Amino acid sequence: MATKKNEKAEPASSFAESTSQLEGIIEVLENEETSLEDAMKAFENGIRITREVQKMLQQAEQKVALLLEDDGELVIEDFDEAAGSE
């Protein structure tokens, strides 16, 4: 059996770190030599990290919405149009 890092990690501190951990989990899951037990542990860890990333994205979305508020009203702009006008 191939050796690999223990995928049971503490909560990630950043979005980049979380996505890196998810990439590592994908590699473990794609490895045909990974046991079912190890694959299940990696999958569970991946679900946990995915939920953390979703929370990070929701918080970022809320912050952006607050920044876009104008006189108490939310001003929604298409990201592509806003980025292209700079």
C-alpha positions as a Python dict, from the first residue, in 0.01 Angstrom:
ca = {
    (1, 'M'): (0, 0, 0),
    (2, 'A'): (125, 348, -83),
    (3, 'T'): (218, 581, 197),
    (4, 'K'): (29, 906, 230),
    (5, 'K'): (-26, 1194, 467),
    (6, 'N'): (-283, 1159, 739),
    (7, 'E'): (-580, 1345, 592),
    (8, 'K'): (-740, 1416, 931),
    (9, 'A'): (-650, 1782, 964),
    (10, 'E'): (-753, 2066, 1187),
    (11, 'P'): (-976, 2335, 1037),
    (12, 'A'): (-806, 2524, 758),
    (13, 'S'): (-713, 2883, 825),
    (14, 'S'): (-756, 3019, 473),
    (15, 'F'): (-940, 2963, 150),
    (16, 'A'): (-617, 2877, -32),
    (17, 'E'): (-516, 2627, 234),
    (18, 'S'): (-862, 2468, 221),
    (19, 'T'): (-854, 2427, -155),
    (20, 'S'): (-504, 2279, -130),
    (21, 'Q'): (-628, 2028, 126),
    (22, 'L'): (-920, 1938, -101),
    (23, 'E'): (-678, 1878, -389),
    (24, 'G'): (-481, 1641, -165),
    (25, 'I'): (-798, 1456, -72),
    (26, 'I'): (-887, 1417, -438),
    (27, 'E'): (-546, 1261, -500),
    (28, 'V'): (-605, 1015, -215),
    (29, 'L'): (-948, 925, -349),
    (30, 'E'): (-815, 878, -703),
    (31, 'N'): (-539, 646, -583),
    (32, 'E'): (-647, 290, -660),
    (33, 'E'): (-437, 159, -371),
    (34, 'T'): (-632, 358, -110),
    (35, 'S'): (-829, 128, 118),
    (36, 'L'): (-1202, 175, 151),
    (37, 'E'): (-1158, 283, 514),
    (38, 'D'): (-897, 545, 422),
    (39, 'A'): (-1110, 662, 129),
    (40, 'M'): (-1412, 706, 358),
    (41, 'K'): (-1205, 905, 610),
    (42, 'A'): (-1068, 1125, 332),
    (43, 'F'): (-1418, 1174, 190),
    (44, 'E'): (-1557, 1274, 531),
    (45, 'N'): (-1271, 1519, 577),
    (46, 'G'): (-1337, 1658, 229),
    (47, 'I'): (-1703, 1716, 314),
    (48, 'R'): (-1602, 1897, 635),
    (49, 'I'): (-1355, 2120, 448),
    (50, 'T'): (-1610, 2186, 172),
    (51, 'R'): (-1859, 2307, 432),
    (52, 'E'): (-1593, 2535, 582),
    (53, 'V'): (-1517, 2676, 236),
    (54, 'Q'): (-1889, 2733, 175),
    (55, 'K'): (-1907, 2930, 501),
    (56, 'M'): (-1603, 3135, 396),
    (57, 'L'): (-1766, 3213, 61),
    (58, 'Q'): (-2097, 3308, 225),
    (59, 'Q'): (-1915, 3541, 465),
    (60, 'A'): (-1726, 3698, 175),
    (61, 'E'): (-2051, 3743, -17),
    (62, 'Q'): (-2208, 3915, 285),
    (63, 'K'): (-1909, 4147, 317),
    (64, 'V'): (-1929, 4237, -51),
    (65, 'A'): (-2302, 4303, -17),
    (66, 'L'): (-2233, 4539, 273),
    (67, 'L'): (-1967, 4719, 72),
    (68, 'L'): (-2207, 4760, -219),
    (69, 'E'): (-2484, 4911, -5),
    (70, 'D'): (-2564, 5264, -105),
    (71, 'D'): (-2791, 5468, 123),
    (72, 'G'): (-2933, 5152, 276),
    (73, 'E'): (-3011, 4993, -60),
    (74, 'L'): (-2816, 4707, -204),
    (75, 'V'): (-2664, 4797, -538),
    (76, 'I'): (-2609, 4479, -736),
    (77, 'E'): (-2374, 4492, -1030),
    (78, 'D'): (-2277, 4216, -1268),
    (79, 'F'): (-1918, 4128, -1177),
    (80, 'D'): (-1807, 4098, -1540),
    (81, 'E'): (-1944, 4443, -1625),
    (82, 'A'): (-1794, 4604, -1312),
    (83, 'A'): (-1454, 4448, -1377),
    (84, 'G'): (-1458, 4552, -1743),
    (85, 'S'): (-1534, 4917, -1666),
    (86, 'E'): (-1210, 4976, -1475),
}
